[in-house]
Amino acid sequence: MLPSMLLSVPRSMSRRPLAARRLRAAGLLAGLAACHDPAEPPVGRLPALEVVRVDSLPPLPRIITPDGTLRARLTLDRVAAVPEALGRYMGTEITGANVVDLDFVRWSPDGRSIAATASTILPRSTAVVLVFDLAGDSTRAASMVGYYMGAMDWSPDGRRIAYESSFPRGRSSTYGVGFTDLAAGRSEVLFVSDTLTGRNRGLVPESVRWSTGGEIYFGVWRRDAAPAEAPSEQRSTLYAIDPATRRLRIVRDSVPGKVVEIARAGDFALLLRTAPGDPAPPSWPDYRRLVRFDLATGRETVLLDGPPVRAARLTSRDEYVLVTLNGGLTTEVTPTTRLVYDLLTPTGTRLGTVARGVIGSTSPLWGSQRVDVRVR
C-alpha cells in the first residue's frame, strides 16, 4: 500500500485541467535539466564570430561562419615551407598522412592565418606549429621542437609565435619556452625549466601568452605538501621573459590554483580550482571552478562554478573567455567524451555555445582546445 502522503492531492492541483498539469510538469523538468546541463539557454547574446575547429578524423581545421555554415575546410596535402633545420631533424616532409593530431588552434591577430600544434609520425616522432595561410591557401611549419608541444600564442603584431614544448637534449629532452620568427623562418629556445629555482625547477611551463608589452608570460604549477589530514594544494608561479634580452622575472608567486591563461596586459589570469573543501584533483577534468584572479590586488571573481571545466582561454584581444566543458556532469575521459565550447564575458556572463565536439583522445590534456573564435 502506498503511503497516504503520496495519495493526497492538493485541491488546487486536482481542479486543474490535465493538459495544464502536464505542461507545468514539463516546465519543471525542463528547468531541472537546464540547471544540470552546461549547454543551457544563453544569458547574454553572442557577438558576430568566426569559429575555427579541428575535426578529430582526419585532424584538419575548418572555419564556420557566424550563421553556422562551412566557410572553408583547410587541407594538409603538403607543407610548402619547412625551416631547413626542422627538415633535417625530421628527415621527411610533413603531409596529411603523417600528421596524427592537431590541438590548440589560434587565430592570428589579423584573422588571416590560423596556427595549430601538430603531432606527427615521422622517422622521428615530433611536434611542430603549423600555420595555415587563409589568403594564400598554403601551409608552413613554423618551429623546431621535440616530442611534445603545449600552449602557444601569436605576438600582437602577428610576426612571431611563442610556444611551450620539449626540446631535444642529447638522448633526452627538457621542457621550456621558445618562439619562431615567421618571416625569417628561424626558431629560438628562450629558456628551459631546468634553470628555474626552488620547487619550480624542472616543472613544465604552461599558459604561454605574448603580452602587449613585448614579454612572453607563462606559468608553472606545483602541488605543495600539506599535513596528512588536509588535502594538497595547487599553486602557480607566473613568469615573464623578454625575448630580446632573455631576462626572466616573476610576475606573481604562489597563486592559488592552476593558471590556464594570462591576459595580454598582464592584469589578470584565469585559474582552475576545485570547490572549497574538495581534495586537490588528481587530473585535469576534475576542476569545477573557473576564477579570474587580479594579479595586482589578488582579488578573485568566480566566472564559472559547477560543470567539469577542461580548458579556458581568452580571445585575441581579451574580449571574451572561451571555456571547454564536459558535455555532462561526468568527468569520464574517453575518445567519445562530449565537449561543449561556451563563450563568457571576462566578468562571467555566459553568452552561449559556439561549438560542440568530442575529445577524440584518452588523455584529458589533449583534444580540449581544438576550437578558437575570432570576433568580427
C-alpha positions in Angstrom: 0.0 0.0 0.0 1.3 3.4 -0.9 1.8 5.9 1.9 -1.1 8.3 2.4 1.1 11.3 1.7 1.5 10.1 -1.9 -2.2 9.6 -2.3 -3.2 13.0 -1.1 -3.5 15.6 -3.9 -4.0 19.3 -3.2 -7.4 20.6 -4.3 -5.8 23.3 -6.4 -4.0 20.7 -8.4 -6.9 18.3 -8.7 -9.1 21.1 -10.2 -6.6 22.0 -12.9 -7.1 20.5 -16.4 -4.8 17.5 -17.1 -3.2 19.4 -20.1 -2.2 22.3 -17.8 -0.7 19.9 -15.2 1.3 18.2 -17.9 2.6 21.5 -19.2 3.6 22.6 -15.7 5.4 19.3 -15.0 7.2 19.5 -18.3 8.3 23.0 -17.4 9.6 21.9 -14.1 11.5 19.0 -15.7 13.0 21.4 -18.4 14.1 23.8 -15.6 15.8 21.0 -13.7 17.5 19.8 -16.9 18.7 23.3 -17.6 20.3 23.6 -14.1 22.3 20.4 -14.8 23.2 20.9 -18.4 26.2 23.2 -19.3 24.6 23.9 -22.6 21.6 25.8 -21.0 20.0 28.7 -22.9 22.4 31.7 -23.1 22.2 34.5 -20.6 23.6 37.2 -22.9 23.9 37.4 -26.7 26.7 36.0 -28.8 28.7 38.6 -30.8 29.4 38.1 -34.6 32.1 35.4 -34.7 34.1 33.2 -37.0 34.8 29.8 -35.4 37.7 27.6 -36.3 37.5 24.0 -35.1 39.5 20.8 -35.7 37.8 17.7 -36.9 39.1 14.7 -35.0 39.3 12.3 -38.0 41.0 13.5 -40.1 42.7 16.1 -37.9 42.1 19.2 -40.1 40.7 22.6 -39.3 37.5 24.0 -40.7 36.1 27.5 -40.4 32.4 28.2 -39.6 30.8 31.5 -40.5 28.5 33.3 -37.9 25.4 31.7 -39.4 26.8 28.2 -38.8 27.7 27.3 -42.4 31.1 26.0 -43.6 33.3 28.7 -45.0 36.5 26.7 -45.6 37.9 23.3 -44.9 41.7 23.6 -44.7 44.0 21.0 -46.3 47.3 19.5 -45.5 48.4 17.8 -48.7 52.0 19.0 -48.2 53.6 21.7 -46.0 55.2 24.1 -48.5 57.6 25.9 -46.2 59.7 23.9 -43.7 62.7 25.6 -42.0 65.9 23.9 -43.1 66.9 22.8 -39.5 63.5 21.3 -39.0 63.6 19.4 -42.3 67.0 17.9 -41.4 65.7 16.9 -38.0 62.6 15.2 -39.3 64.1 13.7 -42.5 60.9 13.8 -44.4 58.1 16.1 -45.5 55.0 16.9 -43.4 51.8 15.8 -45.1 48.3 14.9 -44.1 49.3 11.3 -44.0 51.8 11.7 -41.1 50.0 14.3 -39.0 48.1 12.3 -36.4 46.7 15.1 -34.2 46.1 18.8 -34.2 45.4 20.7 -31.0 45.5 24.2 -29.6 44.3 26.2 -32.6 44.8 30.0 -32.5 43.5 32.8 -34.9 46.2 35.3 -35.8 45.6 38.9 -34.6 44.6 40.0 -38.2 42.4 37.0 -38.8 44.4 36.0 -42.0 46.1 32.9 -40.6 45.5 30.0 -38.1 48.2 28.3 -36.1 47.8 24.8 -34.6 50.1 22.5 -32.8 50.6 19.2 -34.7 51.8 15.8 -33.6 53.4 13.8 -36.3 54.5 10.2 -37.0 57.8 10.6 -38.9 61.2 8.9 -38.8 61.4 10.8 -35.5 58.1 11.5 -33.7 57.9 15.2 -33.3 55.6 18.1 -32.7 55.5 21.3 -34.7 53.5 24.5 -35.1 51.6 24.6 -38.4 50.5 27.9 -39.8 47.6 27.9 -42.3 47.5 31.0 -44.5 43.9 31.6 -45.4 44.6 34.1 -48.2 47.3 32.2 -50.0 45.8 28.7 -49.3 49.2 27.4 -48.1 50.6 25.8 -45.0 54.0 26.0 -43.4 55.8 24.6 -40.4 56.9 27.3 -38.0 59.1 25.7 -35.4 61.6 23.0 -34.5 60.5 21.3 -31.3 60.8 17.9 -29.6 58.3 15.2 -28.7 55.7 17.3 -27.0 54.0 20.7 -27.5 51.5 22.5 -25.4 50.3 26.1 -25.3 51.3 28.7 -27.9 50.4 32.2 -28.8 50.9 34.8 -31.6 52.8 38.0 -30.9 50.5 41.1 -31.1 51.9 42.0 -34.5 51.4 38.5 -35.9 55.0 38.1 -36.9 56.1 35.6 -34.3 54.7 32.6 -32.3 55.7 31.7 -28.8 55.3 28.1 -27.6 55.9 25.8 -24.7 57.5 22.5 -25.7 60.0 19.8 -25.0 63.4 20.4 -26.6 66.0 17.7 -27.5 68.9 17.5 -25.1 71.3 14.7 -26.0 69.4 11.4 -25.7 66.8 13.0 -23.5 64.7 16.2 -23.6 63.8 19.1 -21.4 60.8 21.5 -21.2 61.0 25.2 -22.0 59.6 28.2 -23.9 60.7 29.2 -27.4 59.5 31.3 -30.3 59.7 31.3 -34.0 60.1 34.3 -36.4 57.7 33.5 -39.3 59.4 35.9 -41.8 62.9 34.7 -41.1 62.0 31.0 -40.7 64.1 30.9 -37.5 63.2 29.4 -34.1 64.9 30.1 -30.8 64.8 28.5 -27.4 64.4 31.2 -24.8 64.9 29.2 -21.6 64.5 25.7 -20.2 62.8 24.9 -17.0 65.9 23.2 -15.5 67.2 26.7 -14.9 64.2 27.6 -12.6 64.9 27.7 -8.9 63.5 26.1 -5.9 60.4 23.8 -6.1 59.7 25.1 -9.7 62.9 23.6 -11.1 62.2 21.2 -14.0 58.4 21.9 -14.0 56.5 22.2 -17.3 55.8 25.8 -18.4 52.1 26.3 -19.4 49.7 29.0 -20.4 52.1 30.8 -22.8 50.8 34.3 -23.8 52.6 37.1 -25.7 51.9 40.4 -23.9 51.2 43.7 -25.4 54.4 45.0 -23.7 56.5 42.5 -25.7 57.3 40.0 -22.9 56.1 36.4 -23.0 54.0 35.3 -20.0 53.8 31.7 -18.8 53.0 29.8 -15.6 54.2 26.7 -13.8 52.1 24.9 -11.2 53.0 22.6 -8.4 51.2 20.6 -5.7 52.6 21.7 -2.3 53.0 19.2 0.5 50.3 19.5 3.2 49.6 17.9 6.6 48.2 14.4 6.4 44.7 15.5 7.5 44.5 18.2 4.8 44.4 17.9 1.0 47.3 19.0 -1.0 47.1 22.5 -2.6 47.9 23.5 -6.1 49.7 26.8 -6.6 51.2 28.5 -9.6 54.0 30.9 -10.3 53.7 33.4 -13.1 56.8 34.4 -15.1 57.6 36.9 -17.8 60.5 36.6 -20.2 61.8 39.2 -22.6 62.6 37.5 -25.9 65.2 40.2 -26.8 67.3 40.1 -23.6 66.1 36.7 -22.2 65.6 38.4 -18.8 63.3 36.3 -16.7 61.2 37.8 -13.9 58.5 36.6 -11.5 55.1 38.4 -12.1 53.4 36.8 -9.1 54.3 33.8 -6.9 52.1 31.3 -5.0 48.9 32.0 -6.9 46.2 29.6 -5.5 45.1 27.3 -8.4 46.2 26.1 -11.8 46.9 29.0 -14.2 45.4 28.3 -17.7 45.6 31.8 -19.3 47.1 35.2 -18.7 45.7 38.4 -20.1 47.9 40.2 -22.7 48.0 43.3 -20.5 49.3 41.3 -17.6 46.5 42.5 -15.3 44.7 39.2 -14.6 44.9 35.5 -15.0 42.4 32.6 -15.3 42.7 29.8 -12.8 41.1 26.4 -12.4 40.2 25.3 -8.9 38.1 22.8 -7.0 35.4 24.0 -4.7 36.3 24.8 -1.1 36.8 21.7 1.0 37.3 19.4 -2.1 40.5 17.4 -2.3 43.1 18.6 -4.9 42.1 17.0 -8.2 44.4 14.2 -9.4 43.9 15.1 -13.0 42.7 17.9 -15.3 39.0 17.1 -15.8 38.1 17.2 -12.1 38.2 21.0 -11.9 34.8 22.6 -11.5 35.6 26.3 -10.8 37.0 29.0 -13.2 38.3 32.0 -11.4 39.5 35.4 -12.6 42.5 36.5 -10.5 43.7 40.1 -10.4 47.5 40.0 -10.4 47.9 43.4 -8.7 45.5 43.1 -5.9 44.7 39.3 -5.6 41.0 40.0 -5.9 39.1 37.0 -7.2 35.9 36.7 -9.3 34.3 33.3 -9.9 33.3 33.1 -13.6 32.0 29.5 -13.6 31.2 27.1 -10.8 29.7 23.6 -11.3 30.2 21.7 -14.6 33.6 20.0 -15.1 36.0 22.5 -16.8 38.5 21.1 -19.2 40.2 24.2 -20.5 39.8 28.0 -20.8 41.4 30.7 -22.8 41.0 34.4 -23.7 40.2 35.6 -27.3 42.8 37.5 -29.1 42.2 40.9 -27.6 41.0 39.5 -24.2 37.4 40.5 -25.0 35.9 37.1 -24.1 36.7 33.8 -22.4 36.3 30.6 -24.4 35.8 27.7 -21.9 35.7 24.0 -22.7 33.3 22.0 -20.6 32.4 18.3 -20.4 29.1 17.8 -22.1 27.6 16.3 -19.0 28.2 16.0 -15.2 30.6 13.1 -15.6 34.4 13.6 -15.5 35.0 10.4 -17.5 37.7 10.7 -20.2 37.2 8.6 -23.3 37.6 9.4 -27.1 33.9 9.9 -27.3 33.6 12.2 -24.3 31.4 15.1 -25.4 32.7 18.7 -25.2 30.9 22.0 -25.1 32.7 25.2 -26.0 31.0 28.2 -24.3 31.7 31.9 -24.6 31.8 34.1 -21.5 32.5 37.7 -20.8 35.6 38.4 -18.6 33.1 39.1 -15.8 31.4 35.7 -16.1 28.2 36.4 -18.1 27.5 33.4 -20.3 26.8 34.3 -23.9 26.2 30.9 -25.5 27.6 27.8 -27.0 29.9 28.3 -30.1 30.8 24.7 -30.8 30.4 21.1 -29.7 32.6 18.1 -30.3 34.3 15.1 -28.7 37.7 14.8 -27.1 38.9 12.2 -29.6 41.6 11.1 -27.2 42.1 9.1 -24.0 44.3 11.9 -22.5 42.5 14.6 -20.6 45.2 17.1 -21.6 44.6 16.7 -25.4 41.6 17.4 -27.6 40.1 20.1 -25.4 41.4 23.2 -27.2 40.5 22.4 -30.8 38.3 25.4 -31.1 39.0 29.2 -31.3 36.9 32.2 -32.1 37.5 35.4 -33.9 35.3 38.4 -33.1 34.3 40.1 -36.4 
